[in-house]
Amino acid sequence: MKILVIHGSPRAIRSTTRRLAGFVLEGAADAGAETEMIDLADYRITPCTACEACTLNGICVNDDDLPALVALMNAADALVFDSPVYIDNVTGQMKVFFDRLADAIHYQQFSGKYGCAVATTAESGGDGVVAYLNHVLNYLGVVSVGGISTATGGRSEAVEELEPAARALGKKLADAVRDGYSDPAQEAIIAENRAYFRTIVEENRDLRTEEYERWVRMGWIR
Ligand SMILES: Cc1cc2nc3c(=O)[nH]c(=O)nc-3n(C[C@H](O)[C@H](O)[C@H](O)COP(=O)(O)O)c2cc1C
């Protein structure tokens, strides 16, 4: 069982959010998961220009590090998205990464995985960013087991205070991978999204035959 954290702060090892996500990973590791954290800032990810070339064959015109990251995501059973709050939202690095996942979202390439979300902030916006990160996980077809955030108010100990809750979230994620986890509300959202994306998959049947056939095999197209 492999759990991958995609860390969205450019502050790398000095990052508060990284420390909080680290506790989530420790909880998952104690529950038997193999864990990995990657820093988005280490990856060269070019912003989407809406050229729509990826709709032809799933391959972006930009020759950058996104495919390597997608391969890591594919190899993981669970995905953790973490980001500090930047002007009431995720970091620019995280948003550029999300925009480049549009094709993976349309074809629901990460369906069946589990996930969770982590955020930190100075004062406000943490719950909103956790909700947004979980919303993106659902877009990807991933069921989230929850999220955690803290407003530090500049107190570094604020993160340590959340260690037990963060570890419990990591354990819950590992348990979900091992035993399964159901959330009917999220499953309904994912099913609704899939009904919408089905029209794209059907329209592009001749261009993306492998994806179309995968959707038929999954029972998503009858
Ligand atoms: C560009 C930028 C924008 C920020 N915007 C907000 C904000 O809107 N609200 C807030 O309370 N804190 C804001 N912060 C503070 C960070 O969210 C906070 O320090 C966070 O814990 C940093 O996490 P990190 O160490 O993982 O990067 C901002 C910080 C930066 C650098």
The ligand as a Gaussian input file, in Angstrom:
#p B3LYP/6-31G(d) Opt

LIG

0 1
 C        1.890000      34.743000      -0.677000
 C        1.284000      34.402000       0.651000
 C       -0.074000      34.550000       0.839000
 C       -0.667000      34.250000       2.066000
 N       -2.010000      34.433000       2.204000
 C       -2.581000      34.233000       3.421000
 C       -3.976000      34.465000       3.611000
 O       -4.719000      34.820000       2.698000
 N       -4.504000      34.265000       4.860000
 C       -3.722000      33.862000       5.914000
 O       -4.233000      33.748000       7.016000
 N       -2.396000      33.575000       5.740000
 C       -1.806000      33.745000       4.531000
 N       -0.470000      33.474000       4.331000
 C        0.307000      32.830000       5.430000
 C        0.503000      31.321000       5.189000
 O       -0.728000      30.683000       4.824000
 C        1.017000      30.611000       6.435000
 O        2.183000      31.232000       6.895000
 C        1.257000      29.125000       6.163000
 O        1.307000      28.416000       7.393000
 C        2.568000      28.914000       5.402000
 O        2.736000      27.544000       5.188000
 P        4.105000      26.933000       4.649000
 O        5.157000      27.222000       5.708000
 O        3.810000      25.498000       4.515000
 O        4.432000      27.592000       3.346000
 C        0.144000      33.770000       3.136000
 C        1.522000      33.611000       2.934000
 C        2.095000      33.924000       1.711000
 C        3.589000      33.752000       1.516000

